[in-house]
Amino acid sequence: MEPMKPMKPIEPMKPMEPMKPMPAMEKWWPDDLGHASSSGSQNNVRYAFFAEKHRLLIEEHGSVRTYDSGGHQINGVSQQQSHGQSLAFTSETGVVDLDELKQVS
């Protein structure tokens, strides 16, 4: 039976690189709308909401649609995957289906 060899000392951990900030979402909407109050993307669909202009823009497959948001303050998006894809947004009053908003272009 061979004698047990002594354990080698553990090397100290190398310092980790500091986290890099996430890149800002590129601006894909017209300049006249200004700064988006909220924006995001999910499953190849992007949205940007402009509270002062009451506009919600949806970009899907390279095509942009504009909706009048009425009195809603849009702050999030979700997609229903069953029975085709439908978009729903969250606002201060709860869920807002895209079908509830008037498309203006």
N, C-alpha and C positions, 0 to 999 in steps of 0.2 A: 504494500500500500504506500502510495506516494504521500509525502507530507503536504499539507495544505499551503498554498502560496499566499502571501499577504496581499490584501486588496490594494489596488493602485489608488492614489488620491484622485478625487473627483476634480475635473477641471472647472474653474469658475465660469459662470454663465457670461456670455458676451453681452454687452449692452444692446438693448433693442433699439431699432430705429424709431424715432418719434412718429406718431401717426400723422399722415398727411391729410389736410382738409379735403372733404369731398368736393369735386369740381362743381361749380355752379351750373344749373340747368341752362342750356343755351336758349337764347331768346328766339322764338320762332313766330311771333305775332307782329302785327304792324306797329310802327312807332307811335301812331296817334292814340293807341290804347294806353300807353304809358307803362307803369310798373304793375305786374300782376300781384293781386292781393294773396292769391294762392295758386300753385301750379303743381303738376305732378304727372306721372305716367304709370300705366299698368297694362301689360299684355299688348304692347305696340299701339296703345292709344294714349295720346297726351291731352291734357286739359290745362287751361289757364283761365282764371277768374279775375275780372276787373270790377271791383265793388263800386268805384265812383262812376263807371260807365254802365253798370248793370249788364255786363256782357260776360258770357261764358263761351270760350272757344274750345272746340274739340278737333284734334288733328288725328286722322286715322287713314292709313295707307296713302299718305301724301296729300290728302284732301282735308281742307279746313272748313268747318261749319261754325256759324256764329249764332248764339241764342241770346234772347233777352232773359235775364235772370229774375226779372221782376223785383220783388223785395227780398229774395233769398240771398244770404251771405254764404256762398259755397266755400267749404273748407276741406273737402275730401271726395274721393271717388271710389266706387266699387263696381265690379262687373259680375253679372249673373252669367254663369257658363251653361246652364241648362236651357233648353228650348231656344237656342240661338243666343247671341250675345246681346245683352241690354245693359246700358249704363245707368247707374244711380249715383247721386251725389249726396253728401251730407251737408246740412246747413244748420243754422241755429234753431230751426224748428223740427229737425229730424231728416228723414230720407226724402230726397226729391228725385223722382224719375225723370229722365231726359224727355220723355213723352209729355210731361207737364209743362215744359218750357216752349215758348214760341221761337221757331227758327227764323232768323232775320236775314241770313245769307248763307 
